[in-house]
């Protein structure tokens, strides 16, 4: 099940334990981010083994609009990760709802 920006903000505000991954490019992450670990989609496949310890943890992936993170979610699920959520609308939706 994917996640809305409101649900993600609530999780961040409550300091819940989960893995947050930004699959955008470094320049996008520098412009604005919500604290996710930066793993650009272009190098995502190679980075999957480094996430192995989180195989059964909740992982939230995000990008600008939700498209690249949707691909990242599919890659993780294909690799056997069990609880991966895509941020619907990405950072565009976050800015629409919460501003900068």
matplotlib code that plots the C-alpha trace (Angstrom):
import matplotlib.pyplot as plt

x = [0.0, 1.4, 1.5, 0.2, 2.2, 0.0, 0.6, 4.4, 4.5, 2.6, 5.2, 8.1, 6.5, 6.0, 9.6, 8.4, 11.0, 11.1, 13.5, 13.1, 14.8, 15.0, 15.6, 15.9, 19.2, 21.6, 20.7, 17.0, 17.8, 19.9, 17.0, 14.5, 14.2, 12.5, 15.5, 15.6, 18.7, 19.7, 20.0, 19.4, 17.3, 20.2, 22.3, 19.3, 19.8, 23.4, 22.4, 19.7, 22.2, 23.1, 19.5, 19.3, 19.1, 15.8, 14.2, 11.2, 11.2, 8.9, 10.6, 9.1, 10.6, 10.0, 11.0, 9.7, 6.3, 6.1, 7.1, 10.8, 10.0, 7.3, 10.0, 12.2, 9.3, 8.9, 12.7, 12.7, 9.6, 11.1, 14.2, 12.0, 11.4, 8.1, 6.9, 7.7, 5.5, 5.7, 5.0, 2.0, 2.6, 6.2, 7.8, 5.5, 2.5, 4.5, 5.1, 1.5, 0.2, 2.9, 4.8, 8.6]
y = [0.0, 3.4, 6.4, 10.0, 13.1, 13.6, 10.1, 10.5, 13.8, 12.2, 9.4, 11.9, 14.1, 11.0, 9.9, 6.5, 3.9, 3.3, 3.7, 6.8, 6.8, 9.7, 8.3, 11.7, 13.2, 15.0, 18.5, 17.8, 16.6, 19.7, 22.0, 20.4, 17.1, 15.6, 13.8, 10.6, 8.7, 9.7, 6.8, 8.1, 5.8, 5.4, 3.6, 2.1, -1.5, -1.6, -0.2, -2.8, -5.2, -2.4, -2.3, -6.1, -5.6, -3.7, -6.5, -6.7, -3.1, -0.5, 1.4, 4.6, 5.7, 9.2, 11.3, 14.4, 13.1, 9.5, 7.9, 7.1, 6.0, 3.7, 2.1, 1.8, 0.2, -2.4, -3.2, -3.6, -5.8, -7.9, -8.4, -9.7, -6.7, -7.1, -3.6, -0.9, 2.2, 4.8, 8.4, 9.4, 12.6, 12.9, 16.2, 18.1, 17.0, 17.6, 21.2, 21.7, 20.5, 21.8, 24.4, 24.5]
z = [0.0, -1.0, 1.3, 1.0, 1.9, 4.9, 6.2, 5.7, 7.5, 10.4, 10.5, 10.4, 13.1, 15.4, 14.6, 13.7, 12.7, 9.0, 6.1, 3.9, 0.5, -2.0, -5.6, -7.2, -8.5, -6.1, -7.4, -6.7, -3.2, -2.5, -3.6, -1.2, 0.7, 3.7, 5.1, 3.0, 2.2, -1.3, -3.8, -7.3, -9.5, -11.9, -9.3, -7.4, -8.7, -7.5, -4.1, -3.3, -1.6, 0.8, 2.0, 2.7, 6.5, 5.9, 3.9, 6.2, 7.5, 6.2, 3.4, 1.9, -1.4, -2.9, -5.9, -7.6, -8.8, -7.8, -11.1, -10.3, -6.8, -8.3, -10.3, -7.2, -5.3, -8.0, -8.0, -4.2, -4.3, -7.1, -4.9, -2.1, 0.1, 1.8, 3.0, 0.4, 0.0, -2.8, -1.8, -3.9, -5.8, -4.5, -3.6, -5.9, -3.8, -0.6, -1.6, -2.8, 0.6, 3.1, 1.1, 1.4]

ax = plt.figure().add_subplot(projection="3d")
ax.plot(x, y, z, "-o")
ax.set_aspect("equal")
plt.show()
